[in-house]
Amino acid sequence: MLLPRRSRLLAVFFTVLLLAGSALAAAWYSGWLERMAYRTMISFSGDAGKRLGLDDYRVSIDALPIAGIGENASGLTYHPGRNSLFSVINRPAQIVELTVDGSLKRSIPVRGVADLEGITHVRGDEFFIADERSQQLIHVEIGDDQSVVDVQGRPRIGLAFDLASNLGFEGVSWDHTQNRLFVVKEKRPLRLFELSGLLASLDGRKLDLQIREWLPRGSAALLLHDLSSLTYHEASGNMLLLSDESRLVVELDERRHPSGMLVLRKGQHGLHNDVPQAEGLAVGGRGEIYLVSEPNLFYRFEPPSR
């Protein structure tokens, strides 16, 4: 009599174990566990006054196809002087200028790069672009009447890590307040570098180039599956990290602790569907957040009213 009862108990135990495992897998796949972990960390973080308030952002342009761009839109930067956005295409290599409403203003061919992935505005007509395959950061100028960008002979920096893989530099962002360049490596491992002293070198002044690895503190980095872009927000001193695989934009405060997140999944912030492959991130003059997603989708999120 004991054997059938024991068998039934074992069957119930394994059924419960299977259901718990399935629920855990579903929670992990949906990103629910990650979001709960971030919300827990955010609730214990510092001064809420310096947060952008990402939880309260709402999408105002949702998955708009950018007319004139077929595919491979990647990287994004905001040019305050022009009130426009710049992105890159890797095949064929191009730099494109967009309005803040997601309309194409112009497309500029780029010569001499293998795998164009990132772009950031520095000052005036100056930008840095990132070539993922060669892991080169190249200084270029894009004037109002520019018809082609040729990188031959342009100032550049090489950070050659894991050149055999296609998991190199995915995003770059310039800090206009402290003249720093931030660069992210996609994964295996996730890496974020801070370069300072570049402007002095470009202007022919004393060479004092410093390169540091800039990492999120605590367990924040462990919850990001990849890093596909980033942008430094000077007004708050906070960093926004974009993870395509995690479907998240995570805000890090000045202490590098999570202080907010924008969830790029259906139903969140008014999104009709998941953002399929987020590749570029920028913040506008009013705090609005812009995203580009392959193949050619444009998003704009509006900040909460203050």
N, C-alpha and C positions, 0 to 999 in steps of 0.2 A: 504493500500500500504506500510505502514511503517513496518508492522509486517514481511512480507517476507524478506525485506531488512535487518532488524535487525537479523533475523534468519540466513541469509547468512553471515553477519558479524561475528556472534557468531561461525558459522561453520568454517569460515576462521581462526578466533582467536584460536579455539581449535585445528585445524589442524596444525597451526604454532607452538602452544605450544607442541603438541605431537611430531612434527618433531624435535623441539629444545631439548625436553627431551630425545628422542631417540639418537640424536647426542651427547648429554652430556653423556648419559650412555655408548655409544660406545667409546667415548674418555676416559672415566674413566676405562672401561674394558681393553682397549688396553694399558693403562699406559701413554697415550699421555699427559694428564693433569699433572701427576706426573713429567714427564720428563721436561715439560715446566716450572713447578714451580722450579725444581732443577736448570735448566739452568739459570733462572732468579736470583736465590740466588747465583749461582756460579759466574755469571757476576759481582756481587757486592762484591765478597770475596777478600781476600788479595793477597799476593805475589804469582804470577803465577810461579815463578821460583822454588818453592818447590812442585809443583804439579807433579804427575806421568804422566800426560797427557793422562788420560784414554780414552778421546774421540778419540784419534788417535791409540789406540791399535787395532791389527788385529788378528783374530783367525788363528792359524797355525795347531792345532789339534782340530778337530770339532767332538764331540760326538763319540769318539772312545770307543767301548766296551772293558772293561778291562778283558782280557782272564784270567780265573781262579777265577773270582768273579761273583757269581750269582746275588746277589742283596744286598740292604741295605748299600751300601758304604756311609759313612758319616764322616765329619771332615777331615781336611787335614793340614799338617804342613811340612815345608821344613827343612831338616837337612843339614846345610852348609858343615859340615865336611865330609859327605858321598855323597853330591850332589844328594840326593834322597828325596823322599816324603814318609810320613807315613799317613795312613788313618785307619779308624776303621770300623768294621762290627758289628752290634748289635745282629744278629741272624744267626748263632751262634756267640758268642762274639769272635772277632779276631782283632788283629792289623796286618795290611799289609804294607809292604814296596814296593814302586813303583819306577821305573826309572822316569826321567823327561820327558820321551817319553810315559809314561802311561803303561809300561809293568810291570807285577807282578814279584817281586824278591823273596818274601817269605811271608808266612802267619803264624802268631803266635797265638795260642789259648790263651784266657784270662779267668782265673777262678775267680769267686767271684763278678762279676758285673751283674746287672739286665738289664740295658738298655744303652749300650755304645754308646756315641754320639759324643764326641770331643776328640782331641788330640793336644798337642803342644810340640815342642822340647824346652828344657830348657838349657842344656849344656851337652857335652859329650854324654853319653848313657842315660841321664835322661830326662824324659818326665812327663807331667801331662796329665791324661785322665779324662774325665767327664762321670759320670753315671747320666743320666737324671732322671731316676725314683726316685733314692734316693737323688739326688742333692748333690753328693759327688765329690770332686776333689781329685784324688788319684795320688800320686807320685810313678812312676814306673821306672825301669831300663830295657833297651832293648839292650843287647850286641850283638855282631856280630853273636854269636853262640846260641842265645836265642832260646829255643824250646817251652817254655810256659811262660806266665806271670801270676803269682798268686798274687792277691792283698791282701790276708789275711796278716795282720800285717804291711801293708805298711802305711807310713804317709799319712794322709788325712785331708781334710777340708770339713765340712758340712755347706751348706747354705740352710736351709730347708724352702723354700718359696713355698706355693701352692702345697704341696705334693700330694693332691688329684687329681691333673690334670696331663695330659701328655704333659704339655707345659713348661717344665723345661729348664735346661741348654742345649743349642744347639751348643755352640762353645766356644773355649778357645784359647788364644793367649798369648805368652810370649814376653815381651819386653826385649831383651838382653842388651840394653844400661842402663836401669834403674832398671832392675831386678823386673819387675812388671808382674803380671798375670791378664789378662783381661778375663772376663766371660760374656756371653750374655744369657739372658733368652728369649725364643722364642717370647712370646706375652702374653697379658692379665695379666699384662701390659708388654710392652717391657722394659727390664732392662739390664743395662751394669754395671758390678762391676769391680773395680780396687783393687787388693790386692798387698800390698808391705810388705817387711820384711820376705818373705818366705824362701829365701836362708839362712838367718841368723839362722832361726829356724831349717832348715834341717841340717845345719852344726854344730848345738849345741851351737851357740853363743847366745847372749842376745835376749830374746823374745821381739819383737817389731812389731807385726803383725797389719797392718792397712788395713781396708776395707772401701772403699768409693764407692758411686754410681757415675758413670761416664756417663754423659748424653750429647747427641748432643745439641747444643744451638739453640735458636730460634725455628723455625717451622720445622726444618729438620726431627726430630723424628716423627712428625705427618704424614709424607708422606711415611713412611715405614710400610707396613702391618705386617711384621714379621721380626725377625732376625734369620737367620739359621746358620751363621758363621761370623767370623771376623778374621782379621790379622793386626798386628801392623807392619808398615814399618819403621824400624829404620833409614834408610838413609835419609828419609824426615821428620820423626817425625809425619807422618800422619797415620790415622786409616782407614782401609777399612772395611765396613760393607756390608754383603751379605744378601739380602732379596729375598727369593725364590718366595713369593707371588707377590712381586712388580717387579720381574725379573730385579733386579738392583744390581750392586756393587756401593756403594756410598763412595767416598773418603772424609774424614773430615780432615781439617788442624789442626795445633796445637791449634787453638782457638776453635776447634770443629764446625767449619762452613763448609758446603759443598764446595768442591773445584774441584770435578770431578765426573764422573760417567761412568760406563761400562754397557751398556744396553744389557740384555741377551735375546733379542727377534730376531726373524727371520729377516734377512736383515741387522741387525746392526753388525758392526765390522766384516762382512764377514760370519756371522752365516747362515747356511742353514735352520735351524729351531729354534724355541724357545728352550732354555735350560729347560728341563721338570721339574726337582725338584732339584735345586742346594742346596747342603748340606755341601760342604767343600770348603775352600778358602785358598790359600797360595801364597806368593810372592817369586820368586827365586832370585838367586844372581845377575842376570842382570836386574832385574825389571820385568821379565816375570811373568804373573799371571796364576795360575793353579786353576782349578775347578774340583770337582767331583759332579756328579748328580746321584741321584737314578734312576734306580737300580744299574748301574755300568759304567756310562759314564764318560769319561775323556776329559777335554778341556785344551788347552794351548793358551794364548794370548800373542803376542809379543809386546814389547814396541815400541814407535816411535823411529826412529834413531835420535840420538842427534847430 
